[in-house]
Amino acid sequence: MRCFSTVTLMGVLGSAVAQNMSVCDKYTTALLKENNATNQYTLLTLLVNTVVIGNYTQPNMNAVPGILTPGKFNGKDVELLPYFDGSLLSSNRGGDSGVAINFLDDGGAAPLKENKPANGKDSQQYKLLTHLYQFFGKLLGCSTYGTDGFPKYSGHDMASAHAFMDLDPAELGYFIAQVGLAATSFGVSTEDVTAVAAALNKLFGYRCSPPTVVIPEMGPSLNSICQNEECPLDPMPTCAAYPANGEVEEPKTATMSMNGTTSVTMMPTSTTTGVVEFTGAAGSVGVGVGAVVGALALGLAAL
């Protein structure tokens, strides 16, 4: 379990915020002091792993259920685990329909609690988690992105990666809420979290969004993750650029057993028992979380 000094964090945070730094550089300095590639990659590992499995570091400033925990967003049930454990034919491998892939095939939650992506390096889990570190590293402006210590993103564009998932606003909103809660658990300000949440929703939260440069070496790419019919249509839609003019079918349940299926054991916290609900109102899942979720809701609603 990774431990941080809250006093040290808050003391350094004040001086870091005052500087003109990216979110990645600012909080690498605040949490890990030395702003270098190793520490920036460590920060992204801590952030993404917490988004996925919930709190596993001490101390933390608020509870984080994690995206693998069932929950509610704006009153709608959300369960993202089936997209990760091979239960659904929702992964894109270049065909005309989705396939079932177990992305928890190399230790599940256990290696993530040790600040690793997986037990080894030859697995779907390792590929997914490292791609997330890299992608979010670029989104958050890590200054060492693309150096030896912080490899460039090597995955697909977001629209292609999520083409067969049929994700709706509640599912994307729940994911973004976990990103926000994970960030604030490490001391990221509500102001910074709200800005990041708004940027994520603007980039991923509309159907048929036009190509945008996110990863410079990829050039303009399609980024609509929210592709369900309930997702708002982009103000400048380019549905013709998407397969089937942007229409996506609900993924079917996988019928055959998957090799290497991994059961995921969650960290026991007060929020991982039962269903966690996010509505944007002041909540009871932890100190300050109501305010954070409220800010996230405002950021999402503004776009």
VMD Tcl script that draws the C-alpha trace (Angstrom):
set ca {
  {0.00 0.00 0.00}
  {1.41 3.37 -0.99}
  {1.51 5.97 1.77}
  {1.75 9.75 1.51}
  {2.15 12.48 4.05}
  {-0.95 14.65 3.99}
  {0.97 17.52 5.58}
  {3.69 17.35 2.93}
  {1.10 17.08 0.16}
  {-0.87 20.13 1.22}
  {2.25 22.18 1.91}
  {3.77 21.58 -1.52}
  {0.39 21.85 -3.24}
  {0.08 25.54 -2.40}
  {3.29 26.46 -4.19}
  {2.61 24.12 -7.12}
  {-0.84 25.56 -7.83}
  {0.61 29.04 -7.99}
  {2.83 28.05 -10.89}
  {1.82 27.82 -14.54}
  {1.92 24.02 -14.77}
  {-0.20 21.31 -16.33}
  {-2.42 19.24 -14.04}
  {0.02 16.34 -14.38}
  {3.13 18.37 -13.59}
  {1.40 20.31 -10.80}
  {0.31 17.24 -8.86}
  {3.42 15.21 -9.58}
  {5.28 17.98 -7.80}
  {2.69 18.10 -5.02}
  {2.59 14.35 -4.37}
  {6.02 13.09 -5.34}
  {8.15 16.28 -5.17}
  {10.48 15.57 -8.10}
  {8.74 16.34 -11.40}
  {10.34 13.75 -13.67}
  {9.17 11.03 -16.05}
  {9.29 8.25 -13.45}
  {7.18 10.19 -10.99}
  {4.73 11.41 -13.62}
  {4.15 7.82 -14.74}
  {3.77 6.81 -11.09}
  {1.15 9.52 -10.60}
  {-0.84 8.26 -13.58}
  {-0.53 4.69 -12.29}
  {-1.90 5.72 -8.90}
  {-4.72 7.74 -10.46}
  {-5.84 5.16 -13.03}
  {-5.56 2.21 -10.64}
  {-7.73 4.07 -8.14}
  {-10.27 4.88 -10.85}
  {-10.47 1.18 -11.69}
  {-10.52 -0.53 -8.26}
  {-11.20 2.29 -5.81}
  {-9.11 3.42 -2.85}
  {-5.98 1.40 -2.11}
  {-3.59 4.08 -0.83}
  {-3.34 5.73 2.57}
  {-4.11 8.38 3.52}
  {-6.84 9.44 1.12}
  {-9.13 12.43 1.29}
  {-12.38 10.78 0.17}
  {-13.84 7.40 -0.73}
  {-13.62 6.12 -4.33}
  {-15.76 3.08 -5.27}
  {-14.01 2.51 -8.63}
  {-15.51 1.74 -12.02}
  {-15.70 -2.00 -11.35}
  {-18.21 -1.39 -8.55}
  {-21.91 -1.22 -9.51}
  {-23.50 2.16 -8.92}
  {-26.08 4.69 -10.01}
  {-25.62 7.92 -11.92}
  {-28.50 10.39 -12.01}
  {-30.79 7.63 -10.80}
  {-29.80 5.09 -13.47}
  {-28.14 1.76 -12.64}
  {-24.60 1.46 -13.95}
  {-22.48 -1.68 -14.08}
  {-19.26 -1.38 -16.08}
  {-17.56 -4.62 -14.97}
  {-19.09 -6.73 -17.81}
  {-17.21 -4.59 -20.35}
  {-13.95 -5.61 -18.69}
  {-14.37 -9.26 -17.66}
  {-15.37 -10.81 -20.99}
  {-19.08 -11.04 -20.20}
  {-20.09 -8.97 -23.23}
  {-19.29 -9.04 -26.95}
  {-18.20 -5.42 -26.69}
  {-14.53 -5.26 -27.69}
  {-13.35 -4.13 -31.11}
  {-10.81 -6.30 -32.87}
  {-11.35 -4.96 -36.36}
  {-14.41 -6.95 -37.41}
  {-18.01 -5.97 -38.03}
  {-19.12 -6.93 -34.54}
  {-17.81 -6.98 -31.00}
  {-15.92 -9.83 -29.37}
  {-15.58 -10.89 -25.75}
  {-12.20 -10.14 -24.16}
  {-11.26 -10.52 -20.52}
  {-9.24 -7.44 -19.58}
  {-8.76 -8.73 -16.01}
  {-6.73 -11.76 -17.08}
  {-3.50 -11.07 -15.21}
  {-4.23 -10.75 -11.52}
  {-7.32 -8.55 -11.51}
  {-7.20 -6.05 -8.65}
  {-4.23 -7.59 -6.81}
  {-1.37 -6.11 -8.89}
  {-3.15 -2.75 -9.12}
  {-3.00 -2.54 -5.33}
  {0.77 -2.88 -5.71}
  {0.93 0.08 -8.12}
  {1.31 -2.20 -11.14}
  {-0.86 -2.68 -14.23}
  {-0.75 -6.49 -14.10}
  {1.33 -9.37 -12.82}
  {3.18 -9.69 -16.15}
  {3.53 -7.87 -19.43}
  {1.92 -10.33 -21.87}
  {-1.78 -9.92 -21.13}
  {-4.86 -7.96 -22.09}
  {-4.86 -6.41 -18.62}
  {-1.31 -5.07 -19.00}
  {-2.11 -3.62 -22.41}
  {-5.32 -1.93 -21.25}
  {-3.89 -0.41 -18.07}
  {-0.68 0.88 -19.66}
  {-2.69 2.38 -22.50}
  {-4.81 4.19 -19.91}
  {-1.70 5.53 -18.14}
  {-0.36 6.80 -21.45}
  {-3.61 8.28 -22.77}
  {-4.48 10.10 -19.57}
  {-0.87 11.23 -19.27}
  {-1.22 13.07 -22.55}
  {-4.69 14.42 -21.69}
  {-3.41 15.81 -18.38}
  {-0.38 17.41 -20.00}
  {2.48 15.36 -18.58}
  {5.57 17.22 -19.79}
  {7.67 14.04 -20.06}
  {5.09 12.18 -22.18}
  {6.88 10.47 -25.06}
  {10.24 10.16 -23.30}
  {11.98 6.96 -22.24}
  {10.33 7.08 -18.83}
  {6.83 7.85 -20.12}
  {5.99 5.98 -23.34}
  {3.62 7.44 -25.91}
  {0.09 6.11 -26.25}
  {0.09 3.12 -28.61}
  {-3.59 2.20 -28.69}
  {-6.52 3.00 -30.99}
  {-8.68 6.10 -31.22}
  {-11.42 6.27 -28.61}
  {-14.36 5.90 -30.99}
  {-12.92 2.68 -32.44}
  {-12.01 1.27 -29.03}
  {-15.59 1.77 -27.79}
  {-17.40 1.13 -31.08}
  {-19.36 -1.93 -29.88}
  {-20.08 -0.88 -26.28}
  {-23.15 1.32 -26.83}
  {-22.25 3.40 -23.77}
  {-24.92 5.83 -22.58}
  {-24.64 9.14 -20.66}
  {-25.04 7.48 -17.26}
  {-22.23 5.01 -17.94}
  {-19.85 7.69 -19.18}
  {-20.92 10.03 -16.37}
  {-20.20 7.34 -13.78}
  {-16.75 6.77 -15.27}
  {-15.95 10.50 -15.24}
  {-17.22 10.75 -11.65}
  {-14.75 8.03 -10.62}
  {-11.94 9.94 -12.33}
  {-12.92 13.03 -10.34}
  {-13.21 11.20 -7.04}
  {-9.88 9.45 -7.59}
  {-8.24 12.79 -8.29}
  {-9.67 14.52 -5.22}
  {-8.68 11.55 -3.05}
  {-5.07 12.55 -3.77}
  {-5.67 16.23 -3.08}
  {-6.50 17.59 -6.53}
  {-8.59 20.74 -6.15}
  {-12.29 20.79 -6.97}
  {-11.56 23.54 -9.50}
  {-9.06 21.37 -11.37}
  {-11.32 18.30 -11.18}
  {-14.28 20.23 -12.57}
  {-12.19 21.52 -15.46}
  {-10.92 18.02 -16.27}
  {-14.43 16.52 -16.02}
  {-15.82 19.16 -18.37}
  {-13.00 18.52 -20.84}
  {-13.58 14.75 -20.73}
  {-17.29 15.16 -21.33}
  {-16.76 17.62 -24.17}
  {-14.29 15.26 -25.83}
  {-16.08 11.94 -25.24}
  {-19.68 12.71 -24.27}
  {-21.36 13.49 -27.62}
  {-22.48 11.31 -30.50}
  {-20.89 11.82 -33.90}
  {-18.23 14.29 -32.77}
  {-15.91 15.46 -35.55}
  {-12.25 14.39 -35.66}
  {-10.08 16.08 -33.05}
  {-6.37 15.90 -32.33}
  {-5.89 14.34 -28.89}
  {-2.73 12.32 -29.43}
  {-0.61 14.47 -31.79}
  {1.21 11.55 -33.38}
  {-2.17 10.03 -34.33}
  {-3.42 13.20 -36.03}
  {-7.17 14.01 -36.02}
  {-9.16 11.08 -34.62}
  {-12.75 10.22 -33.77}
  {-13.37 10.37 -30.03}
  {-17.06 9.77 -29.32}
  {-17.26 7.25 -26.47}
  {-20.89 7.98 -25.66}
  {-22.52 6.45 -28.74}
  {-25.88 5.33 -27.40}
  {-28.97 7.01 -28.86}
  {-29.50 8.77 -25.51}
  {-26.18 10.59 -25.88}
  {-26.51 14.21 -27.01}
  {-25.65 14.85 -30.64}
  {-22.52 16.91 -31.17}
  {-23.31 20.51 -32.26}
  {-21.20 19.82 -35.37}
  {-22.06 16.17 -36.05}
  {-20.16 14.05 -38.54}
  {-22.12 10.82 -38.25}
  {-21.04 9.70 -41.72}
  {-17.47 9.37 -40.41}
  {-18.58 6.65 -37.98}
  {-19.53 3.04 -38.82}
  {-23.24 2.65 -39.56}
  {-23.60 6.45 -39.44}
  {-22.94 6.41 -35.71}
  {-25.66 3.92 -34.83}
  {-24.53 1.28 -32.33}
  {-26.35 -1.85 -31.15}
  {-26.41 -3.00 -27.55}
  {-23.65 -5.62 -27.05}
  {-24.79 -9.22 -26.67}
  {-23.83 -11.41 -23.75}
  {-20.94 -13.78 -24.45}
  {-22.19 -17.36 -24.59}
  {-18.94 -19.30 -24.39}
  {-16.68 -19.45 -21.37}
  {-13.57 -17.31 -21.51}
  {-10.10 -18.70 -20.89}
  {-8.34 -17.18 -17.93}
  {-11.40 -15.58 -16.42}
  {-10.41 -13.69 -13.29}
  {-12.65 -12.91 -10.35}
  {-11.96 -9.43 -9.05}
  {-11.75 -8.86 -5.31}
  {-12.49 -5.27 -4.39}
  {-10.90 -3.38 -1.51}
  {-13.38 -3.45 1.40}
  {-14.48 0.15 1.97}
  {-17.64 1.75 3.16}
  {-18.66 2.44 -0.44}
  {-18.05 -0.90 -2.12}
  {-20.88 -2.72 -0.38}
  {-24.08 -2.54 -2.35}
  {-24.77 0.12 -4.94}
  {-23.17 3.55 -4.90}
  {-25.33 6.40 -6.17}
  {-24.19 9.70 -7.67}
  {-26.78 12.39 -8.28}
  {-24.85 15.64 -7.92}
  {-26.51 16.38 -4.60}
  {-24.63 16.44 -1.31}
  {-24.00 12.77 -0.66}
  {-22.95 10.51 2.17}
  {-20.17 8.45 0.59}
  {-17.42 10.44 2.25}
  {-16.22 13.81 3.48}
  {-16.37 16.35 0.70}
  {-17.63 13.91 -1.93}
  {-21.03 15.59 -2.23}
  {-19.35 18.84 -3.18}
  {-17.07 17.11 -5.67}
  {-19.90 15.21 -7.33}
  {-21.95 18.40 -7.40}
  {-19.12 20.20 -9.16}
  {-18.78 17.34 -11.61}
  {-22.50 17.43 -12.34}
  {-22.34 21.16 -13.00}
  {-19.36 20.70 -15.29}
  {-21.14 17.98 -17.25}
  {-24.41 19.87 -17.43}
  {-22.70 22.95 -18.81}
  {-21.79 21.20 -22.07}
}
mol new
graphics top color blue
foreach p $ca { graphics top sphere $p radius 0.5 }
foreach p [lrange $ca 0 end-1] q [lrange $ca 1 end] { graphics top cylinder $p $q radius 0.2 }
display resetview
